[in-house]
Amino acid sequence: MNKGELIEATAKDAGISKALAGKVLDSIVETITKTLKRGEKVVLAGFGTFSVAKRQARRGRNPQTGNEIRIPAKKVAKFKVGAKLSKAVK
């Protein structure tokens, strides 16, 4: 399912226009993004938890040349599946 299909399904389920469903989805994504940028978690009970994790700097290898490279530290977004969603997809 892509974004357009998600908007269409949401509009149909909620009985609202596709335009409004699109605005709602965009708002949700933007709010989650802003919250993660602040280093906070977003917990949707039963669905899952969005969080930010720090990856340490490390050494790796260039697969083409075999030369050692330095991979810098960075923050990454994580998602942990909630129990209800986990049970639903079994």
RODO-2510 file (C-alpha; in nm, 4 decimals, decimal comma):
residues 90
     n   res          X          Y          Z
     1     m     0,0000     0,0000     0,0000
     2     n     0,1322     0,3423    -0,0905
     3     k     0,0439     0,6838     0,0516
     4     g    -0,2362     0,7461    -0,2001
     5     e    -0,3975     0,4115    -0,1257
     6     l    -0,3691     0,4757     0,2489
     7     i    -0,5374     0,8141     0,2083
     8     e    -0,8144     0,6600     0,0012
     9     a    -0,8764     0,3807     0,2537
    10     t    -0,8728     0,6255     0,5457
    11     a    -1,1174     0,8598     0,3722
    12     k    -1,3542     0,5724     0,3001
    13     d    -1,3349     0,4271     0,6545
    14     a    -1,3810     0,7661     0,8240
    15     g    -1,6414     0,8954     0,5793
    16     i    -1,4369     1,2046     0,4955
    17     s    -1,2932     1,3516     0,1754
    18     k    -0,9613     1,2342     0,0355
    19     a    -0,8293     1,5892     0,0674
    20     l    -0,9046     1,5974     0,4398
    21     a    -0,7636     1,2474     0,4920
    22     g    -0,4451     1,3574     0,3119
    23     k    -0,4103     1,6615     0,5374
    24     v    -0,4608     1,4454     0,8456
    25     l    -0,1983     1,1924     0,7335
    26     d     0,0507     1,4682     0,6497
    27     s    -0,0102     1,6248     0,9911
    28     i     0,0466     1,2943     1,1707
    29     v     0,3720     1,2284     0,9837
    30     e     0,4931     1,5848     1,0471
    31     t     0,4102     1,5635     1,4183
    32     i     0,5922     1,2301     1,4562
    33     t     0,8930     1,3731     1,2705
    34     k     0,9081     1,6863     1,4887
    35     t     0,8767     1,4794     1,8059
    36     l     1,1591     1,2458     1,7014
    37     k     1,3775     1,5455     1,6091
    38     r     1,3399     1,6631     1,9706
    39     g     1,4615     1,3206     2,0843
    40     e     1,1250     1,2183     2,2281
    41     k     0,9272     0,8967     2,1761
    42     v     0,5878     0,8598     2,0105
    43     v     0,3868     0,5771     2,1672
    44     l     0,0721     0,4508     1,9955
    45     a    -0,0667     0,1914     2,2376
    46     g    -0,1181    -0,1434     2,0687
    47     f     0,0403    -0,0240     1,7424
    48     g     0,3992     0,0537     1,8347
    49     t     0,6620     0,3019     1,9472
    50     f     0,8692     0,5385     1,7345
    51     s     1,2002     0,6406     1,8926
    52     v     1,5494     0,7668     1,8119
    53     a     1,8641     0,5621     1,8735
    54     k     2,2273     0,6709     1,8561
    55     r     2,4683     0,4631     1,6491
    56     q     2,8324     0,4834     1,7496
    57     a     3,1023     0,5682     1,4973
    58     r     3,2624     0,2528     1,3621
    59     r     3,4953     0,1177     1,0997
    60     g     3,3695    -0,0631     0,7929
    61     r     3,4944    -0,1834     0,4584
    62     n     3,4213    -0,0509     0,1111
    63     p     3,2744    -0,3592    -0,0613
    64     q     3,4177    -0,2607    -0,4011
    65     t     3,7763    -0,1905    -0,2966
    66     g     3,8079    -0,3624     0,0397
    67     n     3,9569    -0,0426     0,1856
    68     e     3,8747     0,0369     0,5462
    69     i     3,6418     0,3354     0,5899
    70     r     3,5211     0,5308     0,8912
    71     i     3,1442     0,5314     0,9380
    72     p     3,0444     0,8387     1,1439
    73     a     2,8111     0,8308     1,4427
    74     k     2,4518     0,9201     1,3700
    75     k     2,0983     0,9096     1,5019
    76     v     1,8459     0,6723     1,3445
    77     a     1,4695     0,6385     1,3723
    78     k     1,3420     0,3118     1,5173
    79     f     1,0009     0,1476     1,5344
    80     k     0,9097    -0,1212     1,7850
    81     v     0,5907    -0,3121     1,7037
    82     g     0,3188    -0,3135     1,9692
    83     a     0,1613    -0,6328     2,1007
    84     k    -0,1756    -0,5822     1,9312
    85     l    -0,0190    -0,5242     1,5877
    86     s     0,2204    -0,8121     1,6386
    87     k    -0,0667    -1,0505     1,7118
    88     a    -0,2662    -0,9209     1,4151
    89     v     0,0042    -1,0052     1,1600
    90     k     0,0885    -1,3548     1,2873
***
